[in-house]
């Protein structure tokens, strides 16, 4: 019989989000000033859109 409460608590997407958030927290705590948008984008791995599609 299937136990409805026997579920995996690991969620790959959630773990990825936690890692990104942790990286931001660490970077912010190590910085004396606010992180710039460019620094945040770099930490999150955001790629620049050149607008040339």
Phi and psi restraints in degrees (range 20) as a CNS / XPLOR table:
assign (resid 1 and name C) (resid 2 and name N)
       (resid 2 and name CA) (resid 2 and name C) 1.0 -77.5 20.0 2
assign (resid 2 and name N) (resid 2 and name CA)
       (resid 2 and name C) (resid 3 and name N) 1.0 128.3 20.0 2
assign (resid 2 and name C) (resid 3 and name N)
       (resid 3 and name CA) (resid 3 and name C) 1.0 -92.0 20.0 2
assign (resid 3 and name N) (resid 3 and name CA)
       (resid 3 and name C) (resid 4 and name N) 1.0 114.8 20.0 2
assign (resid 3 and name C) (resid 4 and name N)
       (resid 4 and name CA) (resid 4 and name C) 1.0 -65.8 20.0 2
assign (resid 4 and name N) (resid 4 and name CA)
       (resid 4 and name C) (resid 5 and name N) 1.0 -16.5 20.0 2
assign (resid 4 and name C) (resid 5 and name N)
       (resid 5 and name CA) (resid 5 and name C) 1.0 -96.2 20.0 2
assign (resid 5 and name N) (resid 5 and name CA)
       (resid 5 and name C) (resid 6 and name N) 1.0 -2.5 20.0 2
assign (resid 5 and name C) (resid 6 and name N)
       (resid 6 and name CA) (resid 6 and name C) 1.0 -91.0 20.0 2
assign (resid 6 and name N) (resid 6 and name CA)
       (resid 6 and name C) (resid 7 and name N) 1.0 82.2 20.0 2
assign (resid 6 and name C) (resid 7 and name N)
       (resid 7 and name CA) (resid 7 and name C) 1.0 -126.4 20.0 2
assign (resid 7 and name N) (resid 7 and name CA)
       (resid 7 and name C) (resid 8 and name N) 1.0 151.4 20.0 2
assign (resid 7 and name C) (resid 8 and name N)
       (resid 8 and name CA) (resid 8 and name C) 1.0 -74.5 20.0 2
assign (resid 8 and name N) (resid 8 and name CA)
       (resid 8 and name C) (resid 9 and name N) 1.0 134.7 20.0 2
assign (resid 8 and name C) (resid 9 and name N)
       (resid 9 and name CA) (resid 9 and name C) 1.0 -96.6 20.0 2
assign (resid 9 and name N) (resid 9 and name CA)
       (resid 9 and name C) (resid 10 and name N) 1.0 7.2 20.0 2
assign (resid 9 and name C) (resid 10 and name N)
       (resid 10 and name CA) (resid 10 and name C) 1.0 -94.7 20.0 2
assign (resid 10 and name N) (resid 10 and name CA)
       (resid 10 and name C) (resid 11 and name N) 1.0 126.8 20.0 2
assign (resid 10 and name C) (resid 11 and name N)
       (resid 11 and name CA) (resid 11 and name C) 1.0 -129.1 20.0 2
assign (resid 11 and name N) (resid 11 and name CA)
       (resid 11 and name C) (resid 12 and name N) 1.0 112.4 20.0 2
assign (resid 11 and name C) (resid 12 and name N)
       (resid 12 and name CA) (resid 12 and name C) 1.0 -58.8 20.0 2
assign (resid 12 and name N) (resid 12 and name CA)
       (resid 12 and name C) (resid 13 and name N) 1.0 -41.7 20.0 2
assign (resid 12 and name C) (resid 13 and name N)
       (resid 13 and name CA) (resid 13 and name C) 1.0 -64.1 20.0 2
assign (resid 13 and name N) (resid 13 and name CA)
       (resid 13 and name C) (resid 14 and name N) 1.0 -43.2 20.0 2
assign (resid 13 and name C) (resid 14 and name N)
       (resid 14 and name CA) (resid 14 and name C) 1.0 -63.9 20.0 2
assign (resid 14 and name N) (resid 14 and name CA)
       (resid 14 and name C) (resid 15 and name N) 1.0 -42.3 20.0 2
assign (resid 14 and name C) (resid 15 and name N)
       (resid 15 and name CA) (resid 15 and name C) 1.0 -61.3 20.0 2
assign (resid 15 and name N) (resid 15 and name CA)
       (resid 15 and name C) (resid 16 and name N) 1.0 -38.1 20.0 2
assign (resid 15 and name C) (resid 16 and name N)
       (resid 16 and name CA) (resid 16 and name C) 1.0 -63.9 20.0 2
assign (resid 16 and name N) (resid 16 and name CA)
       (resid 16 and name C) (resid 17 and name N) 1.0 -42.3 20.0 2
assign (resid 16 and name C) (resid 17 and name N)
       (resid 17 and name CA) (resid 17 and name C) 1.0 -65.6 20.0 2
assign (resid 17 and name N) (resid 17 and name CA)
       (resid 17 and name C) (resid 18 and name N) 1.0 -39.0 20.0 2
assign (resid 17 and name C) (resid 18 and name N)
       (resid 18 and name CA) (resid 18 and name C) 1.0 -64.6 20.0 2
assign (resid 18 and name N) (resid 18 and name CA)
       (resid 18 and name C) (resid 19 and name N) 1.0 -40.3 20.0 2
assign (resid 18 and name C) (resid 19 and name N)
       (resid 19 and name CA) (resid 19 and name C) 1.0 -63.0 20.0 2
assign (resid 19 and name N) (resid 19 and name CA)
       (resid 19 and name C) (resid 20 and name N) 1.0 -44.9 20.0 2
assign (resid 19 and name C) (resid 20 and name N)
       (resid 20 and name CA) (resid 20 and name C) 1.0 -62.0 20.0 2
assign (resid 20 and name N) (resid 20 and name CA)
       (resid 20 and name C) (resid 21 and name N) 1.0 -44.0 20.0 2
assign (resid 20 and name C) (resid 21 and name N)
       (resid 21 and name CA) (resid 21 and name C) 1.0 -63.5 20.0 2
assign (resid 21 and name N) (resid 21 and name CA)
       (resid 21 and name C) (resid 22 and name N) 1.0 -42.4 20.0 2
assign (resid 21 and name C) (resid 22 and name N)
       (resid 22 and name CA) (resid 22 and name C) 1.0 -61.6 20.0 2
assign (resid 22 and name N) (resid 22 and name CA)
       (resid 22 and name C) (resid 23 and name N) 1.0 -42.6 20.0 2
assign (resid 22 and name C) (resid 23 and name N)
       (resid 23 and name CA) (resid 23 and name C) 1.0 -61.2 20.0 2
assign (resid 23 and name N) (resid 23 and name CA)
       (resid 23 and name C) (resid 24 and name N) 1.0 -40.2 20.0 2
assign (resid 23 and name C) (resid 24 and name N)
       (resid 24 and name CA) (resid 24 and name C) 1.0 -65.4 20.0 2
assign (resid 24 and name N) (resid 24 and name CA)
       (resid 24 and name C) (resid 25 and name N) 1.0 -43.0 20.0 2
assign (resid 24 and name C) (resid 25 and name N)
       (resid 25 and name CA) (resid 25 and name C) 1.0 -62.2 20.0 2
assign (resid 25 and name N) (resid 25 and name CA)
       (resid 25 and name C) (resid 26 and name N) 1.0 -44.1 20.0 2
assign (resid 25 and name C) (resid 26 and name N)
       (resid 26 and name CA) (resid 26 and name C) 1.0 -63.3 20.0 2
assign (resid 26 and name N) (resid 26 and name CA)
       (resid 26 and name C) (resid 27 and name N) 1.0 -47.0 20.0 2
assign (resid 26 and name C) (resid 27 and name N)
       (resid 27 and name CA) (resid 27 and name C) 1.0 -62.0 20.0 2
assign (resid 27 and name N) (resid 27 and name CA)
       (resid 27 and name C) (resid 28 and name N) 1.0 -41.5 20.0 2
assign (resid 27 and name C) (resid 28 and name N)
       (resid 28 and name CA) (resid 28 and name C) 1.0 -66.8 20.0 2
assign (resid 28 and name N) (resid 28 and name CA)
       (resid 28 and name C) (resid 29 and name N) 1.0 -38.0 20.0 2
assign (resid 28 and name C) (resid 29 and name N)
       (resid 29 and name CA) (resid 29 and name C) 1.0 -71.5 20.0 2
assign (resid 29 and name N) (resid 29 and name CA)
       (resid 29 and name C) (resid 30 and name N) 1.0 -24.4 20.0 2
assign (resid 29 and name C) (resid 30 and name N)
       (resid 30 and name CA) (resid 30 and name C) 1.0 -88.9 20.0 2
assign (resid 30 and name N) (resid 30 and name CA)
       (resid 30 and name C) (resid 31 and name N) 1.0 -8.9 20.0 2
assign (resid 30 and name C) (resid 31 and name N)
       (resid 31 and name CA) (resid 31 and name C) 1.0 -98.6 20.0 2
assign (resid 31 and name N) (resid 31 and name CA)
       (resid 31 and name C) (resid 32 and name N) 1.0 141.4 20.0 2
assign (resid 31 and name C) (resid 32 and name N)
       (resid 32 and name CA) (resid 32 and name C) 1.0 -80.6 20.0 2
assign (resid 32 and name N) (resid 32 and name CA)
       (resid 32 and name C) (resid 33 and name N) 1.0 -18.4 20.0 2
assign (resid 32 and name C) (resid 33 and name N)
       (resid 33 and name CA) (resid 33 and name C) 1.0 -126.5 20.0 2
assign (resid 33 and name N) (resid 33 and name CA)
       (resid 33 and name C) (resid 34 and name N) 1.0 174.0 20.0 2
assign (resid 33 and name C) (resid 34 and name N)
       (resid 34 and name CA) (resid 34 and name C) 1.0 -62.3 20.0 2
assign (resid 34 and name N) (resid 34 and name CA)
       (resid 34 and name C) (resid 35 and name N) 1.0 145.6 20.0 2
assign (resid 34 and name C) (resid 35 and name N)
       (resid 35 and name CA) (resid 35 and name C) 1.0 -73.6 20.0 2
assign (resid 35 and name N) (resid 35 and name CA)
       (resid 35 and name C) (resid 36 and name N) 1.0 138.2 20.0 2
assign (resid 35 and name C) (resid 36 and name N)
       (resid 36 and name CA) (resid 36 and name C) 1.0 -75.8 20.0 2
assign (resid 36 and name N) (resid 36 and name CA)
       (resid 36 and name C) (resid 37 and name N) 1.0 163.8 20.0 2
assign (resid 36 and name C) (resid 37 and name N)
       (resid 37 and name CA) (resid 37 and name C) 1.0 -58.1 20.0 2
assign (resid 37 and name N) (resid 37 and name CA)
       (resid 37 and name C) (resid 38 and name N) 1.0 -38.6 20.0 2
assign (resid 37 and name C) (resid 38 and name N)
       (resid 38 and name CA) (resid 38 and name C) 1.0 -65.3 20.0 2
assign (resid 38 and name N) (resid 38 and name CA)
       (resid 38 and name C) (resid 39 and name N) 1.0 -40.9 20.0 2
assign (resid 38 and name C) (resid 39 and name N)
       (resid 39 and name CA) (resid 39 and name C) 1.0 -65.1 20.0 2
assign (resid 39 and name N) (resid 39 and name CA)
       (resid 39 and name C) (resid 40 and name N) 1.0 -42.1 20.0 2
assign (resid 39 and name C) (resid 40 and name N)
       (resid 40 and name CA) (resid 40 and name C) 1.0 -63.3 20.0 2
assign (resid 40 and name N) (resid 40 and name CA)
       (resid 40 and name C) (resid 41 and name N) 1.0 -45.0 20.0 2
assign (resid 40 and name C) (resid 41 and name N)
       (resid 41 and name CA) (resid 41 and name C) 1.0 -59.0 20.0 2
assign (resid 41 and name N) (resid 41 and name CA)
       (resid 41 and name C) (resid 42 and name N) 1.0 -41.2 20.0 2
assign (resid 41 and name C) (resid 42 and name N)
       (resid 42 and name CA) (resid 42 and name C) 1.0 -64.1 20.0 2
assign (resid 42 and name N) (resid 42 and name CA)
       (resid 42 and name C) (resid 43 and name N) 1.0 -44.2 20.0 2
assign (resid 42 and name C) (resid 43 and name N)
       (resid 43 and name CA) (resid 43 and name C) 1.0 -62.2 20.0 2
assign (resid 43 and name N) (resid 43 and name CA)
       (resid 43 and name C) (resid 44 and name N) 1.0 -39.8 20.0 2
assign (resid 43 and name C) (resid 44 and name N)
       (resid 44 and name CA) (resid 44 and name C) 1.0 -82.0 20.0 2
assign (resid 44 and name N) (resid 44 and name CA)
       (resid 44 and name C) (resid 45 and name N) 1.0 -8.8 20.0 2
assign (resid 44 and name C) (resid 45 and name N)
       (resid 45 and name CA) (resid 45 and name C) 1.0 76.9 20.0 2
assign (resid 45 and name N) (resid 45 and name CA)
       (resid 45 and name C) (resid 46 and name N) 1.0 26.2 20.0 2
assign (resid 45 and name C) (resid 46 and name N)
       (resid 46 and name CA) (resid 46 and name C) 1.0 -76.4 20.0 2
assign (resid 46 and name N) (resid 46 and name CA)
       (resid 46 and name C) (resid 47 and name N) 1.0 130.8 20.0 2
assign (resid 46 and name C) (resid 47 and name N)
       (resid 47 and name CA) (resid 47 and name C) 1.0 -91.3 20.0 2
assign (resid 47 and name N) (resid 47 and name CA)
       (resid 47 and name C) (resid 48 and name N) 1.0 141.8 20.0 2
assign (resid 47 and name C) (resid 48 and name N)
       (resid 48 and name CA) (resid 48 and name C) 1.0 -72.3 20.0 2
assign (resid 48 and name N) (resid 48 and name CA)
       (resid 48 and name C) (resid 49 and name N) 1.0 138.1 20.0 2
assign (resid 48 and name C) (resid 49 and name N)
       (resid 49 and name CA) (resid 49 and name C) 1.0 -97.3 20.0 2
assign (resid 49 and name N) (resid 49 and name CA)
       (resid 49 and name C) (resid 50 and name N) 1.0 112.3 20.0 2
assign (resid 49 and name C) (resid 50 and name N)
       (resid 50 and name CA) (resid 50 and name C) 1.0 -75.1 20.0 2
assign (resid 50 and name N) (resid 50 and name CA)
       (resid 50 and name C) (resid 51 and name N) 1.0 -9.0 20.0 2
assign (resid 50 and name C) (resid 51 and name N)
       (resid 51 and name CA) (resid 51 and name C) 1.0 79.9 20.0 2
assign (resid 51 and name N) (resid 51 and name CA)
       (resid 51 and name C) (resid 52 and name N) 1.0 5.7 20.0 2
assign (resid 51 and name C) (resid 52 and name N)
       (resid 52 and name CA) (resid 52 and name C) 1.0 -99.5 20.0 2
assign (resid 52 and name N) (resid 52 and name CA)
       (resid 52 and name C) (resid 53 and name N) 1.0 76.9 20.0 2
